[in-house]
């Protein structure tokens, strides 16, 4: 069976997925791709299905009369300069859709359990004092500076930060891939994270492909969005000065949450080289040296030019040190989908409230044995 597809849709699908037509045409399944694009030939139904999979395109799109105008389904606050970014990648869109589905499920679960709306969601506004909001978040989560100071590394502090937010009622998902597809890596140049504000099921997603150094600031920034009650997609970093009022407010809260200025001034010793000071303060607050640079600027210890010069140099150093590893699947999965979400879904499924097939879809695997092992690791009894 041959299928009629507008040639423009093949071009659009390749461009959307960042795939080269000539390179795709080298594959056995798509050697007729140039003929499909020219309209000389039509693909079979099976060939079109494979092409849709290869370009991460929803199959139904190929039956449209023209390429659709896709947009991010939540407020998009990413910018380059003052220009908003367009053309979201399939990886970004699919990640957003997956998280929205998980949030919808958890919202229904929370209602069924009789949970009340979380009072901190939307408890702040743009007129709220950022120092006070940061203090409130720090106290609410138990994000204690003294506790962090005694942790062995700031990566351990990041894990603790995620655990505190998740335990407080916020699903925190950290992943560098789309769902569980290791062949679809997320690009930190496209986005760093997003927040889906909801009174019953607040959710924060952090791009796990970003440096560990950047992830703690992203989490702090997205938590500010939750307190503000504002859903948004973000790409800000510690030294970003966004033009958007919401992003600017959230950045101020994030910086103060991680490194309060009075505590920085107390810990700052002076008389050291910048390298020594960065290492000293990063160990003290258990945050990345990038955040310390931002706060040294805020404290008047660095000019704007000095900040940017040091930041670029430090970012290159951290990227060179960054090492990726798959790790234990049963340890990384709860981090990808939030331990709070995974535990709730496993319990609901074992109690017969959620179908296994729906649980597998939301968790990103297909085997019952995997589900049973995950339940064991989460200490959920059968």
LINPE-V12884 format. One line per field, one symbol per residue. phi: phi as a letter, one per 30 degrees, with the letter a starting at -180 (. if undefined). A space follows every 50 residues. Layout:
# LINPE-V12884
phi->???
This chain:
# LINPE-V12884
phi->.ccdbdeeddddddddcicddddddddedbdceeddddidbbddeddddd ddddchceedddcddaedccbddbeccdbciccddbhddedddddddddd dddddddddddddidceddddidcbdcddddddddddedddiddddddec ddbdddddddedddddddkcdccbacbdhcdddcddcdddaclabcdadc bdbbccdddddedddddeddddddddddicdacbbdbecdcddddddddd ddddddddbdeeddddddciicdeedddddddddchbdddddeedddddi dbddddddddddddddddddddbcadidedcddeddcidddedddddddd didbdedddddddjbbcdddddddddddicdd
